[in-house]
Amino acid sequence: MNQDHMSQLINPYIVGNPIETPGCYYGRKALIEAILAEIAERNSAMNMICLAGPPRSGKTSLLKIIG
């Protein structure tokens, strides 16, 4: 890619406040489906899912989209 083309690319990932609009949350469809399936499968309030990752990797945004 040349320099002009690179300057025209728009990064869909936003660094800042958590994303709360599902249409603005890119690249995590499979992860969201897996988490929702896991939640639906569990019957007890004693079960939990641990969401871990490095800072600014989208954990809070993911919770807001699922929640």
CORBELTA-V257809 format. One record per pair of residues at least 4 apart in sequence whose C-alpha atoms are under 7 Angstrom apart, sorted by the first residue. I is the first residue (numbers start at 1). J is the second residue. D is the distance in whole Angstrom. If there is no record, write none. Layout:
BEGIN
<<I;J;D> <I;J;D>>
END
This chain:
BEGIN
<<1;5;6> <1;6;7> <2;6;6> <3;7;6> <4;8;7> <5;9;7> <18;60;6> <18;61;5> <19;24;7> <19;25;7> <19;61;5> <20;61;6> <20;64;6> <20;65;6> <21;25;7> <22;65;6> <28;32;6> <29;33;6> <30;34;6> <31;35;6> <32;36;6> <32;66;7> <33;37;6> <34;38;6> <35;39;6> <36;40;6> <37;41;6> <38;42;7> <42;47;7> <51;59;7> <53;57;6> <58;62;6> <59;63;6> <60;64;6> <61;65;6> <62;66;6> <63;67;6>>
END
